Amino acid sequence: MLSSPEMADFLSPLTQPFVAQAPAAALDDLSVRLARTRWPTALPGTGWDYGTSRPFLQELVTYWAQEFDWRKVEATGNAYPNFTTDLDGHRIHFLHVKGKGPNPIPLLLTHGWPGSFLEMLPIIPLLTAAGPVSFDVVVPSLPGFGYSAPFSTPGGSSFAVADLWHQLMGRLGYLRYGAQGGDVGAGVSTWLALKYPANVIGLHLNYIPGSYKPYLKAGEVLSPEVLAFQKTVADWSAREGAYGAMHGTKPLTAAYGLNDSPVGLCAWIVEKFYDWSDRGPADHLVFTPDELLANVTLYWLTQSIYSSMAIYKENAARPLAFGPDDYVRVPVAFAQFPKELPTPPRAYVERGFNIRRWTPMPAGGHFAALEQPALLAADLKAFFATLT
């Protein structure tokens, strides 16, 4: 942790240091629940075709119960400067790590679902390292994710979160800053650039929000490329989109079970890490058991699965559908990872975004900061080097 003089550099009167420490009773309760799991009967030889593989999950849960060390995860996270602050009545948790370069660029990194601030830990040292381009990195936890409090009333969409993030950066003394995001974080970051173009230096995305629609004139005919993309999305949604339909319509119904069963929660989350990322030999996940379980355990201990799912419903009510005057005018870079969810054609994205850089990546998927931190960090540095 930071010494007192270093800590003082980060704090405003409305910002407080934060140290994660789960109650021992919560960890004991988790152990009891894992031991009492009722396993469903799975058809033999079906692998992941019907959902999360039972053999894989049983092996992971055995490791969870017998070897996984949550206190080690806490210590790793607590080694970074953690804070909480109140923004319009919302308690927000965030990391704030100063860059080592001569003129660090303030950079706001926003995660998505089913991720958390933990997925950003591997990329922070790469972004803050001394060099021609270095960043002051701010990593908030979305409201209702991890250690950030959920919204207490409906309306907590990415549109609303963007206003909180702008307040946060101002509170930290950053009048101009860059924004980066994937998944939900891509939507939040895009709204930031739309609403506060004078403050956002540049926007870097590794995902185009699923609700994105540029402004189209009445009767406009879409190109064959866009029509083919829409068919790809429809096919993908029919195969893989059940979770999104649940989150976007009736998230509370599923949350009763997921909030009560750690194994159910693990299955719900880990399926996405399997489907949306590269896999190694013998179809193995590229993530370690500790990386998977750190994220799942954070959701479990903070009881944040429902509030994290609910942002889908809020975003459905406030989609990223552009009007005639909507256009992201700040410079935009897009890193296209091959295992990401369907990505619109560049020409379609350029109708709403001022694309300055479009980088096809050789590997990686949806959780880029965790899976391919070096690739993502290098692209961020290359992009922002052109803006300074």
Secondary structure, 3 states (H helix, E strand, C coil): CCCHHHHHHHCCCCEEECCCCCCHHHHHHHHHHHHCCCCCCCCCCCCCCCCCCHHHHHHHHHHHHHCCCHHHHHHHHHCCCEEEEEECCEEEEEEEECCCCCCCEEEEEECCCCCCHHHHCCCHHHHHCCCCCCEEEEEECCCCCCCCCCCCCCCCCHHHHHHHHHHHHHHCCCCCEEEEECCHHHHHHHHHHHHCCCCEEEEEECCCCCCCECCCCCCCCCCHHHHHHHHHHHHHHHHHCHHHHHHHHCHHHHHHHHCCCHHHHHHHHHHHHHHCCCECHHHCECCCHHHHHHHHHHHHHHCCHHHHHHHHHHHHHCCCECCCCCCEEEEEEEEECCCCCCCCCHHHHCCCEEEEEEEECCCCCCCHHHHCHHHHHHHHHHHHHCCC
